[in-house]
Amino acid sequence: MSLSTALGRVRLIGLCEGWSFVLLLFIAMPLKYFAGHPEAVRIVGMAHGVLFLALLAAALHAQIEEDNWPFKRTVLIWIGALVPFGPFVVEAKILRPLASADH
């Protein structure tokens, strides 16, 4: 994954956003509710929120920058970001094949 391309940026931010969602759901939230550490959700939640917005922006930027980037792909990336493990599915089914086709 290269940060020098719009696709590379979407892929990297998407994976980071996906992992932040996993950390939020399976580590930070149990720490908050079962161990009494609400700061875990504040910290991981903030990071996840920033990465979520960065992914939405990166996908929109890729659509604008790339001539053959359909709006449907952008919407699928956005929907994937709303679902736990969605960014990993989007990476495997949509983005990785695009990256393979480019090389």
Phi and psi in degrees as GROMACS dihedral restraints (atoms count N, CA, C in turn):
[ dihedral_restraints ]
;  ai    aj    ak    al  type     phi  dphi    fc
    3     4     5     6     1  -115.7    20    10
    4     5     6     7     1   133.2    20    10
    6     7     8     9     1   -76.6    20    10
    7     8     9    10     1    -4.6    20    10
    9    10    11    12     1   -82.1    20    10
   10    11    12    13     1    -9.2    20    10
   12    13    14    15     1  -118.2    20    10
   13    14    15    16     1   154.0    20    10
   15    16    17    18     1   -62.5    20    10
   16    17    18    19     1   -41.7    20    10
   18    19    20    21     1   -62.9    20    10
   19    20    21    22     1   -43.4    20    10
   21    22    23    24     1   -61.6    20    10
   22    23    24    25     1   -39.9    20    10
   24    25    26    27     1   -66.0    20    10
   25    26    27    28     1   -42.5    20    10
   27    28    29    30     1   -62.2    20    10
   28    29    30    31     1   -44.1    20    10
   30    31    32    33     1   -62.3    20    10
   31    32    33    34     1   -47.5    20    10
   33    34    35    36     1   -66.6    20    10
   34    35    36    37     1   -47.1    20    10
   36    37    38    39     1   -64.2    20    10
   37    38    39    40     1   -38.1    20    10
   39    40    41    42     1   -62.2    20    10
   40    41    42    43     1   -43.1    20    10
   42    43    44    45     1   -67.0    20    10
   43    44    45    46     1   -40.7    20    10
   45    46    47    48     1   -63.8    20    10
   46    47    48    49     1   -41.6    20    10
   48    49    50    51     1   -64.6    20    10
   49    50    51    52     1   -41.7    20    10
   51    52    53    54     1   -61.4    20    10
   52    53    54    55     1   -45.3    20    10
   54    55    56    57     1   -66.7    20    10
   55    56    57    58     1   -35.7    20    10
   57    58    59    60     1   -65.9    20    10
   58    59    60    61     1   -34.6    20    10
   60    61    62    63     1   -66.4    20    10
   61    62    63    64     1   -43.5    20    10
   63    64    65    66     1   -60.9    20    10
   64    65    66    67     1   -46.8    20    10
   66    67    68    69     1   -60.7    20    10
   67    68    69    70     1   -40.8    20    10
   69    70    71    72     1   -63.4    20    10
   70    71    72    73     1   -47.8    20    10
   72    73    74    75     1   -72.7    20    10
   73    74    75    76     1   -40.6    20    10
   75    76    77    78     1  -105.5    20    10
   76    77    78    79     1    -9.2    20    10
   78    79    80    81     1  -122.9    20    10
   79    80    81    82     1   -55.8    20    10
   81    82    83    84     1   -66.9    20    10
   82    83    84    85     1   -45.2    20    10
   84    85    86    87     1   -67.1    20    10
   85    86    87    88     1   -43.1    20    10
   87    88    89    90     1   -61.6    20    10
   88    89    90    91     1   -36.8    20    10
   90    91    92    93     1   -61.2    20    10
   91    92    93    94     1   -39.2    20    10
   93    94    95    96     1   -67.9    20    10
   94    95    96    97     1   -49.8    20    10
   96    97    98    99     1   -86.1    20    10
   97    98    99   100     1   -26.7    20    10
   99   100   101   102     1  -108.3    20    10
  100   101   102   103     1   -19.4    20    10
  102   103   104   105     1  -119.7    20    10
  103   104   105   106     1    -1.0    20    10
  105   106   107   108     1    70.2    20    10
  106   107   108   109     1    33.4    20    10
  108   109   110   111     1  -117.8    20    10
  109   110   111   112     1    79.0    20    10
  111   112   113   114     1   -66.3    20    10
  112   113   114   115     1   -19.7    20    10
  114   115   116   117     1   -63.5    20    10
  115   116   117   118     1   -24.9    20    10
  117   118   119   120     1   -62.0    20    10
  118   119   120   121     1   -42.2    20    10
  120   121   122   123     1   -70.3    20    10
  121   122   123   124     1   -37.1    20    10
  123   124   125   126     1   -62.1    20    10
  124   125   126   127     1   -44.2    20    10
  126   127   128   129     1   -73.0    20    10
  127   128   129   130     1   -54.3    20    10
  129   130   131   132     1   -68.2    20    10
  130   131   132   133     1   -36.4    20    10
  132   133   134   135     1   -62.9    20    10
  133   134   135   136     1   -40.6    20    10
  135   136   137   138     1   -65.1    20    10
  136   137   138   139     1   -45.5    20    10
  138   139   140   141     1   -60.9    20    10
  139   140   141   142     1   -43.4    20    10
  141   142   143   144     1   -62.7    20    10
  142   143   144   145     1   -43.0    20    10
  144   145   146   147     1   -61.4    20    10
  145   146   147   148     1   -42.6    20    10
  147   148   149   150     1   -64.8    20    10
  148   149   150   151     1   -44.0    20    10
  150   151   152   153     1   -66.3    20    10
  151   152   153   154     1   -36.9    20    10
  153   154   155   156     1   -59.8    20    10
  154   155   156   157     1   -49.4    20    10
  156   157   158   159     1   -65.5    20    10
  157   158   159   160     1   -37.4    20    10
  159   160   161   162     1   -63.7    20    10
  160   161   162   163     1   -37.9    20    10
  162   163   164   165     1   -66.6    20    10
  163   164   165   166     1   -43.5    20    10
  165   166   167   168     1   -59.2    20    10
  166   167   168   169     1   -44.9    20    10
  168   169   170   171     1   -67.1    20    10
  169   170   171   172     1   -41.6    20    10
  171   172   173   174     1   -64.2    20    10
  172   173   174   175     1   -40.0    20    10
  174   175   176   177     1   -65.7    20    10
  175   176   177   178     1   -42.4    20    10
  177   178   179   180     1   -65.8    20    10
  178   179   180   181     1   -40.7    20    10
  180   181   182   183     1   -62.9    20    10
  181   182   183   184     1   -40.3    20    10
  183   184   185   186     1   -63.4    20    10
  184   185   186   187     1   -39.3    20    10
  186   187   188   189     1   -63.6    20    10
  187   188   189   190     1   -40.1    20    10
  189   190   191   192     1   -71.7    20    10
  190   191   192   193     1   -41.0    20    10
  192   193   194   195     1   -75.5    20    10
  193   194   195   196     1   -39.2    20    10
  195   196   197   198     1   -91.0    20    10
  196   197   198   199     1   128.5    20    10
  198   199   200   201     1   -65.3    20    10
  199   200   201   202     1   -34.7    20    10
  201   202   203   204     1  -105.0    20    10
  202   203   204   205     1    28.3    20    10
  204   205   206   207     1   -97.2    20    10
  205   206   207   208     1   105.7    20    10
  207   208   209   210     1   -74.7    20    10
  208   209   210   211     1   151.6    20    10
  210   211   212   213     1   -60.9    20    10
  211   212   213   214     1   -32.9    20    10
  213   214   215   216     1   -57.4    20    10
  214   215   216   217     1   -39.6    20    10
  216   217   218   219     1   -63.8    20    10
  217   218   219   220     1   -42.2    20    10
  219   220   221   222     1   -61.4    20    10
  220   221   222   223     1   -44.5    20    10
  222   223   224   225     1   -64.2    20    10
  223   224   225   226     1   -40.7    20    10
  225   226   227   228     1   -63.2    20    10
  226   227   228   229     1   -37.9    20    10
  228   229   230   231     1   -64.3    20    10
  229   230   231   232     1   -43.4    20    10
  231   232   233   234     1   -62.7    20    10
  232   233   234   235     1   -45.1    20    10
  234   235   236   237     1   -63.4    20    10
  235   236   237   238     1   -42.7    20    10
  237   238   239   240     1   -58.9    20    10
  238   239   240   241     1   -32.6    20    10
  240   241   242   243     1   -70.6    20    10
  241   242   243   244     1   -17.5    20    10
  243   244   245   246     1   -85.8    20    10
  244   245   246   247     1   -16.9    20    10
  246   247   248   249     1  -108.5    20    10
  247   248   249   250     1   134.5    20    10
  249   250   251   252     1   -56.6    20    10
  250   251   252   253     1   134.1    20    10
  252   253   254   255     1    69.4    20    10
  253   254   255   256     1     1.1    20    10
  255   256   257   258     1   -60.0    20    10
  256   257   258   259     1   -43.7    20    10
  258   259   260   261     1   -60.7    20    10
  259   260   261   262     1   -30.2    20    10
  261   262   263   264     1   -72.1    20    10
  262   263   264   265     1   -36.5    20    10
  264   265   266   267     1   -67.9    20    10
  265   266   267   268     1   -44.6    20    10
  267   268   269   270     1   -59.9    20    10
  268   269   270   271     1   -43.4    20    10
  270   271   272   273     1   -59.3    20    10
  271   272   273   274     1   -47.8    20    10
  273   274   275   276     1   -71.9    20    10
  274   275   276   277     1   -40.1    20    10
  276   277   278   279     1   -92.4    20    10
  277   278   279   280     1   -26.9    20    10
  279   280   281   282     1  -117.6    20    10
  280   281   282   283     1   -52.0    20    10
  282   283   284   285     1   -81.4    20    10
  283   284   285   286     1   -43.8    20    10
  285   286   287   288     1   -61.4    20    10
  286   287   288   289     1   -44.5    20    10
  288   289   290   291     1   -60.3    20    10
  289   290   291   292     1   -33.4    20    10
  291   292   293   294     1   -64.9    20    10
  292   293   294   295     1   -42.7    20    10
  294   295   296   297     1   -65.5    20    10
  295   296   297   298     1   -37.8    20    10
  297   298   299   300     1   -66.3    20    10
  298   299   300   301     1   -37.1    20    10
  300   301   302   303     1   -68.8    20    10
  301   302   303   304     1   -28.3    20    10
  303   304   305   306     1   -71.9    20    10
  304   305   306   307     1   -24.4    20    10
